[in-house]
């Protein structure tokens, strides 16, 4: 479970567990590893012990979480006494380069000192925030007894109180809360906090700063991953506004910054396609490719943009061209010295989805299985993107009429997930829902499928906030299944509860809501209640044909 949490935290940052540890660097990575060790006796025994090690880190002293070699302790001494050591080094420097060189070096030291001071203030604020957050449990109270959601809510309240005049520190703390909420499946809270994070960056840097553009870009990319198309496009367009203005002023000179502009253009193709702006999606993808013309054909940035182009082409109905682009990406990847398992898994999964849409189900299965192998090699058997492929392959097997095989395959993943996650984790709830997915058209809904849905729903109701979007969706699926089993009287109150709540969501899933409304209206009509059916259709839309959810 602990390692799974580390991987989820890493995924929320767009990296891997080892990548997150490298980003945090030595001592902080060691402290993080100790916090999430599988063996309880190997973790910190209390919030006070964690606090002491964090304070050692801030003081530049060796931390208890890390093995203390002679070289490590010497390096910590030099870091802790940076300015005396620097002064001694300056004597040698005078002899070597003269007074003029020393003046320039002193200016650089002063700049480094100021930067280090700012980072120390941020680190101190983060430490105090973490310790206060753990103190919510009270003296002598095991931390495991505190509901994680309540802990995060309390932390958010304290955060705004303490950082009213320190937007950069607020941004750092908000980023930590984003990761925590994402790991708990609190996607709406995570997205709201991510937007607050970008606003804090704006407050600190100003609305037209490159760091703010990076923030908007990240917000848009994450929203795209959650199929929040309008929110994604709004954020990506704000990033484009800043970056294109900088480009017009001749300020976008660094290669990394121009790569960011190209990436934002490519990423925007997804939400543009889903918001019926396919021509703009294609234009942005082609513009991104033009900016990347000089890159090697196997460059990851270029390949990512080609995938975005394929996404736009599929939205335009140009399926054969989409297949050509994705196959070209796989061919280009073969030229690389080191395999990119993450990209390979993505492209193979996209090809599987494309071929399924083209009716080439056997070929689709092969690509999904190749994608699954690449994803498992990249992030483990129970990784988040691995789970996406598991879902797609389960649905495909169901569509091929191999429903029992599909359920058994989905159940094997559920068993693996329970080895690293507690039974009331939201991902376990989703794993139960996947067991019912081979019957996702609900034309052949079975009592077993209904039982799987209700088990998953029970986990969601414990693990997620009240009336969470995923919970509402699952309740709607439950109601559809009840209709197919001839239990319409039990389905009616579920529809009446769920539809208004879905319509009130900040980012409602209109297609699914209309599907539920259409099925509910058709049921009302079949029982002679045409006026009620008409009211349902007028309020929430939908037809009576039933679209798979």
Backbone torsions as a table, in degrees:
resi	resn	phi	psi	omega
1	UNK	NA	-43.2	-177.8
2	UNK	-63.1	-44.7	179.2
3	UNK	-64.9	-35.5	176.6
4	UNK	-62.2	-39.7	177.4
5	UNK	-62.1	-43.2	178.8
6	UNK	-60.2	-42.4	-180.0
7	UNK	-65.8	-39.1	179.3
8	UNK	-66.2	-39.7	176.1
9	UNK	-61.3	-40.8	179.9
10	UNK	-66.4	-43.2	-179.3
11	UNK	-61.3	-37.8	178.7
12	UNK	-61.6	-24.0	177.6
13	UNK	-97.0	6.6	179.5
14	UNK	72.9	31.3	-178.3
15	UNK	-140.7	-167.4	177.4
16	UNK	-111.7	172.4	177.4
17	UNK	-55.7	-52.5	176.3
18	UNK	-60.7	-36.2	178.5
19	UNK	-64.0	-39.3	177.6
20	UNK	-63.7	-41.6	179.7
21	UNK	-64.0	-39.9	177.9
22	UNK	-64.4	-38.7	-179.4
23	UNK	-65.1	-37.9	179.1
24	UNK	-74.5	-22.2	179.9
25	UNK	70.7	169.2	-166.1
26	UNK	-35.2	-74.8	-171.0
27	UNK	-66.6	-43.1	179.4
28	UNK	-64.6	-36.8	177.2
29	UNK	-63.6	-40.3	179.0
30	UNK	-64.2	-40.9	177.8
31	UNK	-63.8	-43.4	178.1
32	UNK	-60.0	-45.5	-179.5
33	UNK	-60.9	-39.6	-179.5
34	UNK	-67.7	-35.6	179.0
35	UNK	-62.0	-32.9	-172.3
36	UNK	-112.9	19.7	177.5
37	UNK	-59.4	143.3	-179.4
38	UNK	-63.3	-37.9	-175.5
39	UNK	-85.0	120.0	-178.2
40	UNK	-54.8	-37.0	-177.5
41	UNK	-70.2	-16.5	-179.6
42	UNK	-89.7	-9.8	179.9
43	UNK	-85.1	176.3	171.9
44	UNK	-65.0	138.5	-175.9
45	UNK	-80.0	-17.6	-177.9
46	UNK	-160.3	168.0	175.5
47	UNK	-62.7	-32.8	-179.9
48	UNK	-64.7	-40.4	179.4
49	UNK	-66.3	-40.7	175.0
50	UNK	-61.3	-43.6	-179.7
51	UNK	-59.2	-44.2	-178.7
52	UNK	-61.0	-40.9	179.9
53	UNK	-70.0	-36.9	175.6
54	UNK	-63.0	-39.5	178.2
55	UNK	-66.9	-36.4	175.2
56	UNK	-61.0	-41.9	178.5
57	UNK	-61.0	-45.8	-178.8
58	UNK	-65.5	-32.5	179.4
59	UNK	-80.6	-5.6	-178.3
60	UNK	79.5	14.8	178.9
61	UNK	-91.7	157.9	177.0
62	UNK	-58.7	138.4	-179.3
63	UNK	-94.6	150.2	-177.9
64	UNK	-68.5	-24.0	-176.5
65	UNK	-73.5	-8.5	-173.9
66	UNK	-121.0	139.5	176.5
67	UNK	-62.5	131.3	-170.8
68	UNK	-99.7	91.0	174.2
69	UNK	-80.6	164.9	178.4
70	UNK	-59.5	-44.7	-179.2
71	UNK	-61.7	-40.6	179.8
72	UNK	-62.0	-44.5	-178.2
73	UNK	-67.5	-36.5	176.7
74	UNK	-63.4	-44.3	-179.7
75	UNK	-62.9	-39.4	178.1
76	UNK	-65.3	-36.0	177.9
77	UNK	-63.0	-45.8	-179.2
78	UNK	-62.7	-41.7	179.7
79	UNK	-65.2	-42.4	-177.6
80	UNK	-67.6	-32.2	-178.1
81	UNK	-112.7	45.9	-172.3
82	UNK	-57.1	-45.3	-172.1
83	UNK	-74.8	-40.6	172.3
84	UNK	-60.1	-42.2	178.9
85	UNK	-64.8	-40.1	178.9
86	UNK	-63.5	-38.4	178.9
87	UNK	-63.5	-42.3	177.6
88	UNK	-63.3	-40.2	178.9
89	UNK	-65.7	-30.7	-179.1
90	UNK	-64.2	-33.2	177.9
91	UNK	-59.8	-45.1	178.3
92	UNK	-65.2	-37.2	-177.9
93	UNK	-65.1	-36.3	178.4
94	UNK	-58.9	-44.6	-179.4
95	UNK	-63.6	-37.4	-173.6
96	UNK	-78.4	-41.4	-170.8
97	UNK	-123.7	-5.4	178.7
98	UNK	84.9	173.3	-174.2
99	UNK	-64.9	-40.9	-177.9
100	UNK	-60.5	-43.4	177.8
101	UNK	-65.1	-36.1	-179.9
102	UNK	-64.8	-37.6	179.7
103	UNK	-60.3	-43.3	179.0
104	UNK	-66.1	-39.6	179.6
105	UNK	-65.4	-38.1	179.3
106	UNK	-63.3	-38.8	178.5
107	UNK	-62.9	-40.2	178.6
108	UNK	-66.3	-38.9	178.0
109	UNK	-62.7	-41.3	179.5
110	UNK	-62.9	-40.9	178.7
111	UNK	-64.0	-42.3	178.8
112	UNK	-64.6	-38.7	179.4
113	UNK	-62.5	-44.4	179.4
114	UNK	-62.5	-41.8	179.9
115	UNK	-65.3	-41.3	179.1
116	UNK	-64.2	-36.5	178.6
117	UNK	-63.4	-44.0	179.0
118	UNK	-62.7	-43.4	179.7
119	UNK	-65.1	-37.3	178.7
120	UNK	-64.3	-39.9	178.2
121	UNK	-63.0	-41.9	178.3
122	UNK	-64.4	-45.0	-179.5
123	UNK	-63.1	-39.2	178.6
124	UNK	-63.0	-42.0	179.6
125	UNK	-64.7	-41.5	178.9
126	UNK	-62.5	-42.8	-179.8
127	UNK	-61.5	-49.2	-179.7
128	UNK	-60.4	-39.5	179.8
129	UNK	-63.1	-46.6	-179.8
130	UNK	-62.7	-44.7	-179.1
131	UNK	-64.0	-44.2	177.7
132	UNK	-61.4	-36.5	-179.6
133	UNK	-63.8	-44.0	177.4
134	UNK	-66.7	-30.1	-178.8
135	UNK	-67.5	-11.9	175.5
136	UNK	-56.8	-29.6	-177.8
137	UNK	-67.1	-26.2	-177.8
138	UNK	87.9	161.6	-178.5
139	UNK	-62.0	127.4	173.4
140	UNK	76.7	4.9	-179.8
141	UNK	-92.6	124.7	178.3
142	UNK	-58.3	134.4	-177.0
143	UNK	-62.9	-29.2	-177.4
144	UNK	-64.8	-16.7	-177.8
145	UNK	-83.9	-8.8	-178.7
146	UNK	-88.6	127.0	177.5
147	UNK	-63.9	125.8	-174.8
148	UNK	-59.1	-38.7	-179.0
149	UNK	-63.0	-42.4	178.9
150	UNK	-65.6	-36.4	178.4
151	UNK	-62.2	-45.4	-179.8
152	UNK	-66.6	-39.7	179.1
153	UNK	-62.9	-41.7	178.0
154	UNK	-64.4	-39.8	178.6
155	UNK	-63.9	-40.3	179.3
156	UNK	-63.2	-41.5	179.6
157	UNK	-61.5	-45.3	-179.7
158	UNK	-66.5	-36.3	-178.4
159	UNK	-56.3	-50.9	-177.5
160	UNK	-66.1	-34.2	179.0
161	UNK	-63.5	-41.6	-170.1
162	UNK	-89.1	-14.5	-173.7
163	UNK	-121.2	24.6	-177.3
164	UNK	-55.2	-35.6	-177.9
165	UNK	-108.8	13.4	-178.9
166	UNK	-131.4	74.7	-174.0
167	UNK	-63.0	-31.7	-179.2
168	UNK	-69.1	-41.3	176.2
169	UNK	-65.8	-40.4	178.3
170	UNK	-58.8	-40.8	179.8
171	UNK	-61.3	-42.2	179.5
172	UNK	-63.0	-42.4	-179.0
173	UNK	-70.3	-39.2	176.9
174	UNK	-61.5	-38.0	179.1
175	UNK	-61.9	-39.1	177.4
176	UNK	-64.4	-41.3	179.1
177	UNK	-67.5	-34.0	176.2
178	UNK	-59.2	-47.3	-178.9
179	UNK	-62.8	-42.0	-178.4
180	UNK	-65.3	-45.6	-179.8
181	UNK	-65.9	-36.3	177.7
182	UNK	-62.3	-43.6	179.9
183	UNK	-63.4	-27.1	179.3
184	UNK	-89.8	1.3	-179.0
185	UNK	78.8	12.1	179.5
186	UNK	-87.1	70.5	-169.6
187	UNK	-65.8	-40.3	-179.9
188	UNK	-65.3	-43.1	177.1
189	UNK	-62.9	-41.9	180.0
190	UNK	-62.2	-41.4	-178.4
191	UNK	-69.5	-39.5	177.1
192	UNK	-62.5	-42.2	179.0
193	UNK	-68.7	-34.3	177.8
194	UNK	-64.9	-39.1	176.6
195	UNK	-65.4	-39.3	176.5
196	UNK	-64.3	-34.9	176.2
197	UNK	-60.3	-46.1	179.5
198	UNK	-64.6	-39.2	178.4
199	UNK	-63.4	-35.9	177.0
200	UNK	-66.4	-39.2	175.2
201	UNK	-61.7	-41.8	177.1
202	UNK	-59.5	-43.9	-178.7
203	UNK	-63.2	-36.6	-177.8
204	UNK	-79.1	-47.9	-172.9
205	UNK	-95.0	-22.7	-169.3
206	UNK	101.3	155.3	-170.5
207	UNK	-71.4	-14.1	-174.1
208	UNK	-114.0	23.1	-177.1
209	UNK	-87.4	152.3	-179.7
210	UNK	-60.3	-38.5	179.0
211	UNK	-62.6	-34.6	177.7
212	UNK	-68.4	-39.7	176.4
213	UNK	-60.4	-41.3	177.4
214	UNK	-62.4	-39.2	177.9
215	UNK	-63.1	-46.7	178.3
216	UNK	-61.9	-39.1	179.8
217	UNK	-61.7	-45.7	179.1
218	UNK	-62.4	-42.7	178.7
219	UNK	-58.9	-44.9	-179.0
220	UNK	-67.0	-38.7	-179.5
221	UNK	-67.3	-42.4	178.9
222	UNK	-65.6	-42.3	178.8
223	UNK	-62.9	-36.3	176.5
224	UNK	-62.3	-42.0	179.0
225	UNK	-61.4	-26.5	177.3
226	UNK	-95.0	13.1	179.7
227	UNK	60.2	28.1	176.9
228	UNK	-95.8	80.2	-164.9
229	UNK	-68.2	-44.5	-178.9
230	UNK	-65.0	-44.0	178.8
231	UNK	-64.2	-40.8	179.2
232	UNK	-62.1	-47.9	-177.6
233	UNK	-64.1	-40.6	180.0
234	UNK	-60.4	-43.0	-179.6
235	UNK	-68.7	-44.9	-179.5
236	UNK	-64.5	-37.1	178.0
237	UNK	-67.3	-33.3	176.1
238	UNK	-67.6	-40.4	175.3
239	UNK	-61.9	-42.8	178.1
240	UNK	-61.9	-40.4	179.4
241	UNK	-56.7	-46.0	-178.4
242	UNK	-68.5	-46.7	-175.4
243	UNK	-67.3	-40.6	-179.8
244	UNK	-69.2	-34.4	175.5
245	UNK	-66.0	-40.4	176.8
246	UNK	-64.3	-39.7	178.5
247	UNK	-63.6	-42.0	179.4
248	UNK	-63.6	-31.2	179.4
249	UNK	-86.9	1.7	-180.0
250	UNK	75.5	21.1	-176.1
251	UNK	-97.9	-6.7	-177.7
252	UNK	-96.1	74.2	-170.9
253	UNK	-102.0	-28.1	-179.1
254	UNK	-72.2	141.2	-179.8
255	UNK	-58.8	-40.0	-179.4
256	UNK	-62.7	-35.0	-179.0
257	UNK	-72.2	-38.5	177.2
258	UNK	-69.2	-33.4	175.0
259	UNK	-64.8	-36.3	177.7
260	UNK	-63.3	-43.7	178.5
261	UNK	-59.7	-45.0	179.5
262	UNK	-62.7	-39.3	-179.2
263	UNK	-66.2	-42.3	-179.7
264	UNK	-62.9	-40.6	176.9
265	UNK	-59.7	-46.0	-179.8
266	UNK	-65.1	-44.9	-178.8
267	UNK	-62.2	-31.4	-178.2
268	UNK	-66.7	-17.6	-179.3
269	UNK	-60.8	-34.7	-178.6
270	UNK	-62.9	-60.1	179.7
271	UNK	-63.7	-34.1	177.7
272	UNK	-61.5	-41.8	178.6
273	UNK	-60.8	-45.8	-175.5
274	UNK	-74.9	-16.8	177.0
275	UNK	-99.6	22.2	175.1
276	UNK	61.1	34.9	174.4
277	UNK	-118.4	58.1	-171.9
278	UNK	-65.0	-38.2	179.7
279	UNK	-61.5	-41.7	177.9
280	UNK	-67.2	-36.3	177.6
281	UNK	-61.1	-46.9	178.9
282	UNK	-64.6	-41.2	-179.4
283	UNK	-62.4	-43.9	-179.3
284	UNK	-66.9	-39.9	178.6
285	UNK	-64.4	-42.5	178.5
286	UNK	-66.2	-38.0	177.8
287	UNK	-64.3	-40.4	177.3
288	UNK	-62.0	-43.5	178.4
289	UNK	-62.4	-38.1	178.5
290	UNK	-62.4	-40.5	178.8
291	UNK	-66.0	-25.0	-176.7
292	UNK	-101.4	17.7	-173.6
293	UNK	-56.9	-35.5	-175.4
294	UNK	-82.5	-1.6	-177.6
295	UNK	-77.6	155.8	173.7
296	UNK	-62.7	149.1	-176.0
297	UNK	-63.9	-19.6	179.7
298	UNK	-100.7	9.8	-180.0
299	UNK	-65.0	131.1	-177.4
300	UNK	-57.6	-37.3	-179.5
301	UNK	-64.3	-42.8	179.0
302	UNK	-64.6	-43.6	-179.3
303	UNK	-64.2	-38.5	178.1
304	UNK	-62.4	-40.4	178.5
305	UNK	-67.3	-35.6	176.5
306	UNK	-63.7	-37.5	175.1
307	UNK	-62.6	-41.5	177.2
308	UNK	-62.1	-40.0	177.0
309	UNK	-61.5	-43.2	177.6
310	UNK	-59.7	-37.9	179.0
311	UNK	-62.5	-43.5	179.2
312	UNK	-67.0	-41.3	179.3
313	UNK	-62.0	-38.9	178.5
314	UNK	-64.5	-38.5	177.1
315	UNK	-62.6	-29.1	178.0
316	UNK	-83.4	1.0	179.8
317	UNK	80.6	10.3	-177.7
318	UNK	-94.3	70.9	-169.9
319	UNK	-68.8	-39.8	-179.7
320	UNK	-64.2	-39.9	177.0
321	UNK	-65.4	-37.2	177.2
322	UNK	-59.9	-45.1	179.5
323	UNK	-60.9	-42.5	179.4
324	UNK	-60.6	-42.9	-179.2
325	UNK	-64.2	-46.2	-177.7
326	UNK	-67.2	-37.2	176.2
327	UNK	-66.3	-35.9	176.7
328	UNK	-64.3	-36.6	177.3
329	UNK	-63.0	-46.1	179.2
330	UNK	-62.1	-40.0	178.7
331	UNK	-64.6	-39.9	179.3
332	UNK	-67.4	-36.6	179.4
333	UNK	-63.8	-29.6	-179.4
334	UNK	-66.6	-16.1	-179.9
335	UNK	-81.6	-11.4	-177.1
336	UNK	-78.3	147.4	179.5
337	UNK	-68.1	-40.9	-179.6
338	UNK	-110.8	132.5	-179.7
339	UNK	-68.1	140.4	175.0
340	UNK	-101.5	91.7	-173.9
341	UNK	-66.3	-34.1	-180.0
342	UNK	-64.4	-47.4	-180.0
343	UNK	-67.2	-40.9	179.7
344	UNK	-60.2	-44.4	179.1
345	UNK	-61.6	-39.4	178.9
346	UNK	-63.6	-49.1	-175.7
347	UNK	-67.1	-42.1	178.9
348	UNK	-63.9	-37.6	176.7
349	UNK	-64.8	-42.8	178.6
350	UNK	-63.3	-39.4	177.5
351	UNK	-64.6	-40.3	177.3
352	UNK	-59.8	-45.4	178.9
353	UNK	-63.5	-40.7	179.3
354	UNK	-63.2	-48.0	-177.1
355	UNK	-66.7	-32.6	174.6
356	UNK	-62.7	-43.4	178.7
357	UNK	-64.0	-27.4	-179.7
358	UNK	-87.8	0.9	178.3
359	UNK	82.0	9.8	-179.2
360	UNK	-98.3	71.7	-167.8
361	UNK	-69.6	-37.6	-179.5
362	UNK	-65.2	-41.8	177.1
363	UNK	-65.2	-38.8	178.9
364	UNK	-59.6	-41.6	-179.2
365	UNK	-60.9	-41.6	179.8
366	UNK	-60.4	-44.2	-179.1
367	UNK	-68.3	-38.7	177.3
368	UNK	-62.6	-40.2	-179.9
369	UNK	-68.7	-37.2	175.5
370	UNK	-65.2	-41.1	177.8
371	UNK	-61.9	-42.5	-179.8
372	UNK	-61.5	-41.1	179.1
373	UNK	-64.1	-43.0	179.6
374	UNK	-66.6	-42.0	-179.0
375	UNK	-65.3	-42.3	179.7
376	UNK	-65.3	-38.0	178.1
377	UNK	-67.7	-30.9	-177.0
378	UNK	-80.2	-44.5	-171.0
379	UNK	-130.0	4.7	178.8
380	UNK	102.5	168.3	-173.3
381	UNK	-71.8	-22.1	-177.3
382	UNK	-118.1	24.8	179.4
383	UNK	-66.1	162.6	-175.9
384	UNK	-67.3	-44.5	179.9
385	UNK	-74.0	-28.6	171.7
386	UNK	-58.2	-42.2	-178.8
387	UNK	-62.4	-36.0	178.0
388	UNK	-59.3	-44.3	-179.8
389	UNK	-68.5	-37.6	176.3
390	UNK	-57.1	-43.7	178.6
391	UNK	-61.3	-48.0	-177.7
392	UNK	-62.8	-41.3	-179.4
393	UNK	-70.0	-36.4	176.1
394	UNK	-60.5	-46.8	179.3
395	UNK	-63.4	-39.8	179.4
396	UNK	-63.1	-47.1	179.2
397	UNK	-59.7	-38.3	176.0
398	UNK	-63.3	-42.5	179.7
399	UNK	-65.8	-25.5	179.4
400	UNK	-85.3	3.6	179.4
401	UNK	84.4	5.5	-178.2
402	UNK	-98.2	59.3	-170.0
403	UNK	-69.7	-39.7	179.3
404	UNK	-65.6	-40.6	176.9
405	UNK	-63.3	-40.7	179.8
406	UNK	-62.2	-43.9	-179.4
407	UNK	-65.9	-40.3	179.7
408	UNK	-64.5	-39.3	178.1
409	UNK	-63.8	-46.3	179.3
410	UNK	-64.0	-36.3	-178.9
411	UNK	-68.6	-32.9	178.3
412	UNK	-64.4	-35.7	176.9
413	UNK	-69.9	-37.8	177.5
414	UNK	-59.5	-43.1	179.7
415	UNK	-62.6	-43.5	177.9
416	UNK	-61.6	-39.3	-177.8
417	UNK	-64.8	-37.0	-178.6
418	UNK	-68.9	-14.2	176.1
419	UNK	-74.3	-21.0	-176.5
420	UNK	-123.5	-5.5	-177.4
421	UNK	-131.4	144.7	176.1
422	UNK	-68.9	157.7	-174.6
423	UNK	-66.0	-16.1	179.1
424	UNK	-102.6	18.7	176.4
425	UNK	-78.8	145.6	-176.1
426	UNK	-61.1	-30.1	178.8
427	UNK	-68.2	-31.7	175.6
428	UNK	-67.9	-39.6	174.5
429	UNK	-57.7	-44.3	179.4
430	UNK	-65.6	-32.8	178.5
431	UNK	-64.5	-37.3	176.3
432	UNK	-66.6	-39.0	179.0
433	UNK	-63.5	-33.9	-179.5
434	UNK	-65.2	-27.8	178.1
435	UNK	-62.1	-29.9	179.8
436	UNK	-87.0	-11.4	-171.8
437	UNK	-64.0	-26.3	174.7
438	UNK	-61.3	-16.5	176.7
439	UNK	-108.3	31.5	-170.9
440	UNK	-69.0	-17.6	173.4
441	UNK	-78.5	-12.6	176.6
442	UNK	59.6	9.9	172.4
443	UNK	-69.0	-29.2	-178.6
444	UNK	-119.1	34.3	-177.9
445	UNK	-59.4	137.9	-175.3
446	UNK	-118.3	162.8	174.3
447	UNK	-57.3	-34.3	178.3
448	UNK	-66.9	-42.3	178.1
449	UNK	-62.0	-40.5	177.9
450	UNK	-63.7	-41.2	178.8
451	UNK	-62.8	-40.4	177.8
452	UNK	-63.2	-43.8	178.2
453	UNK	-59.8	-44.8	-176.4
454	UNK	-70.1	-31.8	174.9
455	UNK	-66.9	-46.3	177.7
456	UNK	-62.2	-40.0	178.2
457	UNK	-61.3	-41.2	179.0
458	UNK	-61.6	-39.0	177.5
459	UNK	-66.2	-45.4	178.6
460	UNK	-57.1	-41.7	-176.7
461	UNK	-66.4	-23.4	176.0
462	UNK	-88.2	-43.3	-169.8
463	UNK	-84.6	-24.6	-173.3
464	UNK	-112.0	160.4	177.2
465	UNK	-61.7	159.9	-179.9
466	UNK	-56.9	137.8	176.2
467	UNK	56.2	35.4	173.7
468	UNK	-61.5	150.0	-177.7
469	UNK	-56.5	-39.9	179.0
470	UNK	-65.8	-37.0	179.2
471	UNK	-65.5	-44.2	179.1
472	UNK	-61.4	-42.7	178.4
473	UNK	-59.8	-42.7	-178.8
474	UNK	-67.4	-38.7	176.2
475	UNK	-61.7	-39.7	177.3
476	UNK	-63.4	-41.5	176.5
477	UNK	-63.2	-38.2	176.6
478	UNK	-59.9	-44.4	-179.6
479	UNK	-64.1	-40.5	177.6
480	UNK	-61.3	-43.6	-179.9
481	UNK	-63.4	-40.8	177.9
482	UNK	-60.4	-40.0	176.6
483	UNK	-58.6	-46.7	-177.4
484	UNK	-65.0	-26.6	179.6
485	UNK	-89.4	7.3	177.4
486	UNK	76.7	23.5	-178.4
487	UNK	-114.1	54.1	-175.9
488	UNK	-60.8	-34.9	-179.0
489	UNK	-62.2	-32.8	177.4
490	UNK	-77.9	-28.2	-178.9
491	UNK	-74.4	-33.6	-173.2
492	UNK	-55.8	-52.6	-178.2
493	UNK	-64.0	-27.1	177.7
494	UNK	-68.1	-47.7	177.6
495	UNK	-58.7	-43.9	-177.1
496	UNK	-63.8	-31.3	179.0
497	UNK	-79.8	-42.2	-170.1
498	UNK	-75.9	-42.8	-172.9
499	UNK	-59.2	-48.2	178.0
500	UNK	-62.3	-36.3	-179.8
501	UNK	-69.0	-38.7	177.2
502	UNK	-64.8	-40.5	-179.6
503	UNK	-65.8	-27.5	-177.2
504	UNK	-86.2	-4.6	-179.8
505	UNK	-64.1	152.6	-179.1
506	UNK	-66.6	-28.4	179.2
507	UNK	-136.3	70.7	-172.0
508	UNK	-65.2	143.7	175.0
509	UNK	-85.4	92.3	-171.7
510	UNK	-62.4	-41.6	-177.6
511	UNK	-60.9	-47.3	-178.6
512	UNK	-67.2	-41.9	179.7
513	UNK	-60.1	-42.5	178.9
514	UNK	-67.2	-33.3	176.1
515	UNK	-62.6	-48.6	178.7
516	UNK	-60.8	-44.4	-178.7
517	UNK	-62.3	-41.7	179.9
518	UNK	-63.9	-42.0	179.6
519	UNK	-67.2	-40.9	179.4
520	UNK	-64.4	-44.3	179.8
521	UNK	-62.3	-41.1	179.2
522	UNK	-62.6	-38.2	177.3
523	UNK	-64.7	-42.9	179.5
524	UNK	-62.9	-40.9	179.0
525	UNK	-64.4	-38.0	-178.6
526	UNK	-68.0	-16.4	179.1
527	UNK	-109.5	19.6	172.9
528	UNK	78.8	18.9	-179.0
529	UNK	-111.7	65.8	-175.8
530	UNK	-64.0	-37.9	-178.7
531	UNK	-64.2	-42.8	177.7
532	UNK	-64.3	-39.7	179.7
533	UNK	-62.3	-41.9	179.4
534	UNK	-63.5	-37.9	178.5
535	UNK	-65.5	-40.9	178.1
536	UNK	-60.9	-45.4	-179.4
537	UNK	-64.8	-38.9	-178.1
538	UNK	-69.2	-30.8	-178.1
539	UNK	-84.7	-37.9	-171.7
540	UNK	-127.0	2.5	177.0
541	UNK	75.5	-163.0	176.2
542	UNK	97.8	153.3	174.3
543	UNK	-120.3	-175.8	-173.5
544	UNK	-96.9	6.9	-173.6
545	UNK	-81.2	-29.9	178.7
546	UNK	81.3	110.5	178.7
547	UNK	-105.5	133.4	179.6
548	UNK	-56.1	137.4	-178.1
549	UNK	-96.7	NA	NA
